[in-house]
Amino acid sequence: MKKLIVLGIALLFSGYISAQETTTQKKAKAEVAQAKADSKKAADKAEAKAKKAEETAKKDVAKAKEKAATSKTEAKTDAAKAKAEAKVETAKAKEKATTAKLETKKSAAEVKDKASGEFYNGKKVYTGPKGGKYYINKNGNKTYIDQK
């Protein structure tokens, strides 16, 4: 009977010790699980921040490229406008110069040459600066008259 009592007490103590270990193990497992969950949350947060930073960087790069393309296009457009304006101004200047030349030639011809009041073949006769006489033919050219 002593053996039986000792055996019962041994079982009682062993059950009590096992029960304490199980509670301790449960607490340890819970703490480990909590630590894993916390570390996973922290890793997820860090990953999310990294993704946001990457997306922001991509957006900034896209904006910079768009601005560069826009400014490049604007520069080309401005350059084209400036060239067009320069061409128009050049054309106007050439036209004014040509008009001025023609007016100068006409006025010089009128000043140098005088109508003598004579007619030759139905055309008015002009006297040149050196005394030569001519008329303007149907083509608009000067035709000199032989002086006899």
N, CA, C and O of each residue as an XYZ file, in Angstrom:
592
protein
N       0.814     -1.155      0.000
C       0.000      0.000      0.000
C       0.876      1.243      0.000
O       0.527      2.257     -0.604
N       1.915      1.169      0.620
C       2.858      2.266      0.599
C       3.251      2.546     -0.840
O       3.412      3.695     -1.253
N       3.393      1.511     -1.558
C       3.812      1.671     -2.937
C       2.712      2.382     -3.724
O       2.979      3.203     -4.601
N       1.524      2.056     -3.396
C       0.413      2.648     -4.095
C       0.283      4.135     -3.781
O       0.017      4.946     -4.667
N       0.466      4.468     -2.557
C       0.381      5.871     -2.145
C       1.531      6.649     -2.786
O       1.330      7.756     -3.287
N       2.678      6.100     -2.772
C       3.846      6.759     -3.368
C       3.610      6.917     -4.881
O       3.943      7.944     -5.472
N       3.052      5.915     -5.464
C       2.758      5.972     -6.895
C       1.703      7.039     -7.179
O       1.827      7.769     -8.163
N       0.680      7.147     -6.352
C      -0.372      8.163     -6.518
C       0.185      9.560     -6.338
O      -0.152     10.477     -7.087
N       1.031      9.715     -5.349
C       1.643     11.024     -5.105
C       2.575     11.380     -6.263
O       2.636     12.540     -6.672
N       3.280     10.424     -6.779
C       4.188     10.649     -7.900
C       3.398     11.079     -9.129
O       3.803     11.982     -9.861
N       2.274     10.423     -9.341
C       1.423     10.804    -10.474
C       0.855     12.213    -10.274
O       0.757     13.004    -11.212
N       0.490     12.495     -9.039
C      -0.048     13.813     -8.737
C       0.995     14.893     -8.991
O       0.700     15.907     -9.623
N       2.184     14.687     -8.514
C       3.252     15.658     -8.738
C       3.629     15.756    -10.216
O       3.869     16.844    -10.740
N       3.676     14.633    -10.857
C       4.045     14.655    -12.279
C       2.978     15.385    -13.092
O       3.322     16.116    -14.021
N       1.713     15.214    -12.777
C       0.628     15.927    -13.454
C       0.699     17.419    -13.175
O       0.457     18.240    -14.059
N       1.029     17.755    -11.952
C       1.132     19.153    -11.568
C       2.299     19.810    -12.278
O       2.178     20.937    -12.756
N       3.414     19.129    -12.352
C       4.601     19.653    -13.035
C       4.314     19.789    -14.530
O       4.690     20.793    -15.136
N       3.665     18.812    -15.124
C       3.317     18.858    -16.533
C       2.374     20.012    -16.811
O       2.500     20.695    -17.827
N       1.429     20.229    -15.906
C       0.464     21.303    -16.091
C       1.160     22.646    -16.056
O       0.800     23.530    -16.833
N       2.120     22.833    -15.209
C       2.863     24.085    -15.150
C       3.697     24.264    -16.408
O       3.787     25.370    -16.939
N       4.289     23.221    -16.875
C       5.101     23.322    -18.081
C       4.216     23.655    -19.270
O       4.631     24.434    -20.129
N       3.065     23.120    -19.352
C       2.158     23.378    -20.450
C       1.739     24.839    -20.435
O       1.714     25.473    -21.490
N       1.418     25.380    -19.304
C       1.038     26.787    -19.204
C       2.215     27.661    -19.598
O       2.050     28.638    -20.329
N       3.386     27.321    -19.124
C       4.588     28.077    -19.459
C       4.871     27.969    -20.943
O       5.215     28.950    -21.601
N       4.721     26.764    -21.455
C       4.957     26.571    -22.883
C       3.917     27.336    -23.697
O       4.242     27.931    -24.725
N       2.683     27.320    -23.242
C       1.644     28.063    -23.951
C       1.965     29.549    -23.959
O       1.812     30.214    -24.984
N       2.413     30.077    -22.813
C       2.776     31.487    -22.733
C       3.948     31.792    -23.662
O       3.952     32.816    -24.345
N       4.916     30.927    -23.687
C       6.091     31.125    -24.535
C       5.693     31.080    -26.003
O       6.133     31.907    -26.802
N       4.850     30.101    -26.352
C       4.393     29.990    -27.734
C       3.592     31.231    -28.141
O       3.723     31.723    -29.262
N       2.764     31.730    -27.224
C       1.970     32.919    -27.508
C       2.882     34.132    -27.708
O       2.665     34.944    -28.608
N       3.901     34.241    -26.857
C       4.852     35.347    -26.983
C       5.616     35.258    -28.301
O       5.845     36.272    -28.961
N       6.004     34.062    -28.675
C       6.713     33.866    -29.946
C       5.795     34.219    -31.108
O       6.214     34.879    -32.060
N       4.555     33.782    -31.030
C       3.595     34.088    -32.091
C       3.362     35.598    -32.172
O       3.296     36.172    -33.259
N       3.238     36.234    -30.992
C       3.050     37.685    -30.967
C       4.265     38.388    -31.557
O       4.109     39.345    -32.315
N       5.444     37.945    -31.235
C       6.669     38.538    -31.769
C       6.732     38.359    -33.289
O       7.118     39.276    -34.014
N       6.345     37.161    -33.766
C       6.323     36.919    -35.205
C       5.323     37.846    -35.889
O       5.611     38.414    -36.943
N       4.147     37.995    -35.283
C       3.115     38.861    -35.860
C       3.596     40.312    -35.891
O       3.407     41.022    -36.879
N       4.223     40.742    -34.787
C       4.741     42.107    -34.739
C       5.830     42.324    -35.788
O       5.861     43.355    -36.460
N       6.702     41.363    -35.918
C       7.783     41.510    -36.896
C       7.215     41.486    -38.320
O       7.701     42.193    -39.202
N       6.174     40.658    -38.533
C       5.544     40.600    -39.854
C       4.860     41.928    -40.165
O       4.952     42.426    -41.287
N       4.165     42.512    -39.161
C       3.527     43.807    -39.356
C       4.563     44.876    -39.675
O       4.373     45.698    -40.572
N       5.658     44.850    -38.927
C       6.722     45.832    -39.163
C       7.306     45.658    -40.563
O       7.579     46.643    -41.249
N       7.500     44.409    -40.989
C       8.037     44.142    -42.325
C       7.053     44.615    -43.395
O       7.451     45.199    -44.402
N       5.757     44.354    -43.162
C       4.725     44.808    -44.103
C       4.699     46.338    -44.194
O       4.585     46.903    -45.282
N       4.806     46.998    -43.037
C       4.821     48.461    -43.042
C       6.043     48.986    -43.792
O       5.937     49.925    -44.581
N       7.191     48.382    -43.545
C       8.411     48.812    -44.226
C       8.297     48.585    -45.731
O       8.725     49.416    -46.533
N       7.713     47.449    -46.098
C       7.529     47.127    -47.526
C       6.558     48.121    -48.170
O       6.778     48.574    -49.293
N       5.490     48.451    -47.453
C       4.514     49.416    -47.977
C       5.161     50.787    -48.155
O       4.924     51.467    -49.154
N       5.982     51.190    -47.179
C       6.684     52.469    -47.296
C       7.638     52.449    -48.479
O       7.742     53.436    -49.208
N       8.324     51.354    -48.676
C       9.247     51.232    -49.804
C       8.495     51.319    -51.130
O       8.949     51.970    -52.070
N       7.330     50.649    -51.195
C       6.515     50.703    -52.415
C       6.037     52.122    -52.681
O       6.076     52.596    -53.817
N       5.581     52.804    -51.620
C       5.120     54.182    -51.787
C       6.254     55.076    -52.260
O       6.068     55.913    -53.143
N       7.426     54.899    -51.673
C       8.579     55.696    -52.075
C       8.945     55.415    -53.534
O       9.275     56.331    -54.287
N       8.882     54.149    -53.919
C       9.191     53.772    -55.302
C       8.172     54.375    -56.269
O       8.545     54.902    -57.317
N       6.883     54.297    -55.917
C       5.842     54.875    -56.763
C       6.005     56.386    -56.873
O       5.849     56.956    -57.953
N       6.318     57.030    -55.754
C       6.541     58.474    -55.766
C       7.726     58.823    -56.661
O       7.678     59.782    -57.431
N       8.774     58.041    -56.550
C       9.953     58.279    -57.396
C       9.603     58.098    -58.875
O      10.030     58.885    -59.719
N       8.819     57.052    -59.184
C       8.412     56.827    -60.574
C       7.566     57.990    -61.081
O       7.741     58.440    -62.213
N       6.651     58.475    -60.244
C       5.813     59.606    -60.635
C       6.663     60.845    -60.876
O       6.446     61.582    -61.838
N       7.647     61.071    -59.980
C       8.521     62.231    -60.143
C       9.327     62.129    -61.438
O       9.500     63.118    -62.150
N       9.812     60.937    -61.731
C      10.566     60.733    -62.966
C       9.674     60.971    -64.174
O      10.085     61.602    -65.148
N       8.445     60.459    -64.105
C       7.507     60.653    -65.220
C       7.193     62.134    -65.395
O       7.144     62.628    -66.521
N       6.981     62.844    -64.293
C       6.717     64.280    -64.366
C       7.906     65.021    -64.955
O       7.742     65.918    -65.782
N       9.106     64.642    -64.524
C      10.306     65.291    -65.034
C      10.459     65.053    -66.527
O      10.805     65.966    -67.276
N      10.195     63.805    -66.963
C      10.273     63.503    -68.395
C       9.232     64.305    -69.161
O       9.512     64.837    -70.235
N       8.037     64.386    -68.606
C       6.960     65.130    -69.272
C       7.322     66.612    -69.375
O       7.112     67.242    -70.411
N       7.871     67.160    -68.279
C       8.285     68.557    -68.302
C       9.387     68.772    -69.327
O       9.381     69.762    -70.059
N      10.336     67.838    -69.376
C      11.427     67.956    -70.345
C      10.893     67.907    -71.761
O      11.302     68.689    -72.618
N       9.970     66.977    -72.003
C       9.388     66.872    -73.341
C       8.595     68.119    -73.677
O       8.666     68.626    -74.797
N       7.838     68.614    -72.706
C       7.038     69.824    -72.924
C       7.942     71.016    -73.194
O       7.705     71.782    -74.128
N       8.972     71.171    -72.382
C       9.865     72.307    -72.589
C      10.612     72.175    -73.906
O      10.874     73.171    -74.580
N      10.955     70.948    -74.271
C      11.629     70.728    -75.544
C      10.708     71.091    -76.698
O      11.121     71.746    -77.655
N       9.450     70.654    -76.597
C       8.462     70.967    -77.625
C       8.224     72.471    -77.689
O       8.150     73.053    -78.770
N       8.104     73.097    -76.508
C       7.901     74.542    -76.477
C       9.095     75.264    -77.085
O       8.928     76.241    -77.815
N      10.295     74.787    -76.787
C      11.491     75.408    -77.347
C      11.495     75.282    -78.864
O      11.822     76.235    -79.571
N      11.130     74.098    -79.365
C      11.077     73.910    -80.809
C      10.025     74.819    -81.427
O      10.256     75.426    -82.473
N       8.866     74.910    -80.776
C       7.792     75.762    -81.277
C       8.228     77.220    -81.283
O       8.000     77.945    -82.252
N       8.861     77.642    -80.184
C       9.339     79.021    -80.109
C      10.388     79.295    -81.185
O      10.385     80.354    -81.813
N      11.271     78.343    -81.386
C      12.303     78.506    -82.411
C      11.666     78.588    -83.794
O      12.073     79.403    -84.622
N      10.671     77.747    -84.044
C       9.991     77.768    -85.342
C       9.272     79.098    -85.545
O       9.304     79.664    -86.637
N       8.626     79.595    -84.497
C       7.947     80.889    -84.589
C       8.948     82.000    -84.866
O       8.705     82.877    -85.694
N      10.071     81.954    -84.169
C      11.090     82.981    -84.362
C      11.627     82.937    -85.792
O      11.841     83.981    -86.410
N      11.846     81.721    -86.320
C      12.323     81.589    -87.696
C      11.298     82.141    -88.669
O      11.644     82.856    -89.610
N      10.031     81.805    -88.441
C       8.967     82.277    -89.327
C       8.885     83.800    -89.295
O       8.755     84.444    -90.337
N       8.962     84.369    -88.101
C       8.926     85.823    -87.978
C      10.132     86.449    -88.665
O      10.010     87.475    -89.335
N      11.290     85.830    -88.497
C      12.495     86.354    -89.145
C      12.348     86.298    -90.663
O      12.743     87.235    -91.357
N      11.781     85.203    -91.186
C      11.577     85.089    -92.626
C      10.624     86.162    -93.123
O      10.863     86.781    -94.160
N       9.535     86.384    -92.376
C       8.564     87.398    -92.775
C       9.215     88.781    -92.772
O       9.031     89.569    -93.701
N       9.969     89.060    -91.725
C      10.644     90.354    -91.643
C      11.662     90.510    -92.761
O      11.788     91.587    -93.345
N      12.387     89.443    -93.059
C      13.363     89.482    -94.144
C      12.670     89.727    -95.472
O      13.132     90.528    -96.284
N      11.561     89.035    -95.689
C      10.813     89.218    -96.934
C      10.307     90.657    -97.048
O      10.373     91.256    -98.122
N       9.802     91.212    -95.943
C       9.323     92.590    -95.954
C      10.473     93.550    -96.250
O      10.319     94.496    -97.022
N      11.620     93.299    -95.633
C      12.775     94.169    -95.858
C      13.228     94.096    -97.312
O      13.554     95.120    -97.913
N      13.250     92.880    -97.886
C      13.635     92.731    -99.289
C      12.650     93.455   -100.196
O      13.040     94.123   -101.153
N      11.365     93.311    -99.878
C      10.338     93.972   -100.692
C      10.496     95.485   -100.626
O      10.382     96.169   -101.643
N      10.758     96.005    -99.434
C      10.959     97.447    -99.295
C      12.198     97.892   -100.059
O      12.192     98.937   -100.710
N      13.269     97.089    -99.976
C      14.504     97.441   -100.682
C      14.275     97.430   -102.192
O      14.742     98.316   -102.908
N      13.549     96.414   -102.666
C      13.261     96.317   -104.097
C      12.413     97.504   -104.541
O      12.676     98.107   -105.582
N      11.415     97.830   -103.765
C      10.552     98.966   -104.089
C      11.365    100.260   -104.099
O      11.208    101.101   -104.984
N      12.232    100.400   -103.102
C      13.065    101.599   -103.038
C      13.995    101.673   -104.247
O      14.202    102.753   -104.801
N      14.558    100.531   -104.663
C      15.437    100.501   -105.833
C      14.686    100.931   -107.089
O      15.169    101.750   -107.870
N      13.498    100.364   -107.266
C      12.698    100.695   -108.446
C      12.341    102.170   -108.459
O      12.416    102.828   -109.497
N      11.950    102.686   -107.296
C      11.612    104.102   -107.219
C      12.827    104.957   -107.511
O      12.723    105.986   -108.179
N      13.982    104.534   -107.014
C      15.204    105.280   -107.268
C      15.543    105.260   -108.754
O      15.902    106.288   -109.328
N      15.429    104.090   -109.372
C      15.714    103.981   -110.807
C      14.756    104.838   -111.611
O      15.172    105.547   -112.527
N      13.473    104.778   -111.273
C      12.485    105.562   -112.004
C      12.760    107.054   -111.855
O      12.726    107.807   -112.828
N      13.033    107.466   -110.615
C      13.272    108.890   -110.394
C      14.567    109.324   -111.070
O      14.651    110.436   -111.591
N      15.583    108.452   -111.067
C      16.842    108.787   -111.729
C      16.627    108.899   -113.232
O      17.140    109.809   -113.883
N      15.855    107.953   -113.770
C      15.584    107.985   -115.204
C      14.790    109.238   -115.562
O      15.049    109.860   -116.592
N      13.851    109.603   -114.745
C      13.042    110.773   -115.021
C      13.856    112.052   -114.894
O      13.668    112.992   -115.667
N      14.755    112.087   -113.924
C      15.559    113.276   -113.714
C      16.582    113.418   -114.831
O      16.782    114.515   -115.354
N      17.229    112.322   -115.200
C      18.270    112.372   -116.225
C      17.674    112.610   -117.611
O      18.177    113.411   -118.399
N      16.590    111.891   -117.882
C      16.035    111.941   -119.225
C      14.839    112.894   -119.254
O      13.984    112.889   -118.369
N      14.819    113.697   -120.293
C      13.730    114.651   -120.443
C      13.033    114.389   -121.760
O      13.654    114.029   -122.760
N      11.729    114.579   -121.731
C      10.983    114.450   -122.979
C      11.295    115.676   -123.836
O      11.195    116.814   -123.377
N      11.673    115.423   -125.081
C      12.037    116.541   -125.960
C      10.830    117.136   -126.664
O      10.940    118.174   -127.317
N       9.682    116.490   -126.537
C       8.471    116.986   -127.172
C       8.331    116.534   -128.611
O       7.392    116.934   -129.300
N       9.245    115.712   -129.069
C       9.187    115.201   -130.435
C       8.534    113.819   -130.416
O       8.389    113.204   -129.360
N       8.146    113.343   -131.592
C       7.590    112.003   -131.729
C       8.335    111.283   -132.835
O       8.696    111.891   -133.843
N       8.571    109.975   -132.650
C       9.243    109.156   -133.647
C       8.468    107.856   -133.733
O       8.327    107.148   -132.736
N       7.960    107.535   -134.925
C       7.121    106.350   -135.143
C       5.939    106.314   -134.154
O       5.535    105.236   -133.718
N       5.405    107.441   -133.814
C       4.257    107.517   -132.920
C       4.615    107.400   -131.453
O       3.729    107.283   -130.606
N       5.900    107.429   -131.140
C       6.354    107.311   -129.744
C       6.987    108.622   -129.314
O       7.555    109.344   -130.133
N       6.886    108.931   -128.014
C       7.476    110.134   -127.472
C       8.985    109.969   -127.451
O       9.478    108.893   -127.112
N       9.721    110.997   -127.803
C      11.186    110.951   -127.853
C      11.726    111.620   -126.592
O      11.282    112.696   -126.191
N      12.705    110.939   -125.977
C      13.351    111.447   -124.771
C      14.797    111.771   -125.102
O      15.383    111.202   -126.023
N      15.370    112.709   -124.324
C      16.769    113.074   -124.493
C      17.502    112.597   -123.243
O      17.114    112.945   -122.128
N      18.566    111.798   -123.421
C      19.337    111.257   -122.313
C      20.288    112.284   -121.736
O      20.363    113.398   -122.255
N      21.023    111.949   -120.673
C      21.914    112.884   -119.996
C      23.106    113.306   -120.857
O      23.672    114.378   -120.641
N      23.491    112.479   -121.824
C      24.626    112.815   -122.685
C      24.161    113.391   -124.024
O      24.969    113.655   -124.914
N      22.861    113.579   -124.148
C      22.354    114.183   -125.373
C      21.811    113.190   -126.380
O      21.364    113.615   -127.445
N      21.821    111.911   -126.114
C      21.290    110.925   -127.042
C      19.773    110.937   -127.021
O      19.163    111.217   -125.989
N      19.162    110.632   -128.161
C      17.703    110.622   -128.244
C      17.218    109.183   -128.422
O      17.813    108.400   -129.163
N      16.110    108.846   -127.717
C      15.575    107.496   -127.776
C      14.076    107.540   -127.532
O      13.523    108.561   -127.123
N      13.435    106.414   -127.791
C      12.034    106.248   -127.451
C      11.869    104.889   -126.787
O      12.749    104.033   -126.885
N      10.741    104.690   -126.112
C      10.460    103.425   -125.431
C       9.613    102.585   -126.378
O       8.508    102.982   -126.747
N      10.142    101.401   -126.778
C       9.402    100.559   -127.721
C       8.307     99.774   -127.004
O       8.119     99.929   -125.797
N       7.579     98.926   -127.748
C       6.448     98.213   -127.172
C       6.859     97.207   -126.100
O       6.024     96.805   -125.289
N       8.123     96.795   -126.078
C       8.619     95.875   -125.045
C       9.063     96.604   -123.783
O       9.395     95.964   -122.785
N       9.075     97.924   -123.817
C       9.502     98.706   -122.666
C      10.987     98.991   -122.670
O      11.512     99.484   -121.672
N      11.678     98.703   -123.746
C      13.114     98.942   -123.832
C      13.374    100.266   -124.546
O      12.546    100.757   -125.313
N      14.542    100.824   -124.269
C      14.943    102.062   -124.944
C      15.462    101.714   -126.338
O      16.261    100.791   -126.498
N      15.011    102.447   -127.329
C      15.507    102.301   -128.698
C      16.056    103.657   -129.123
O      15.319    104.635   -129.248
N      17.387    103.692   -129.345
C      18.023    104.946   -129.678
C      17.787    105.292   -131.143
O      17.686    104.423   -132.009
N      17.705    106.589   -131.379
C      17.475    107.108   -132.723
C      18.820    107.598   -133.280
O      19.549    108.314   -132.594
N      19.146    107.219   -134.509
C      20.380    107.698   -135.131
C      20.253    109.195   -135.392
O      19.258    109.673   -135.936
N      21.275    109.903   -134.992
C      21.274    111.356   -135.230
C      22.005    111.607   -136.552
O      23.128    111.138   -136.736
N      21.373    112.345   -137.475
C      21.998    112.611   -138.772
C      22.311    114.061   -138.911
O      22.843    114.482   -139.939
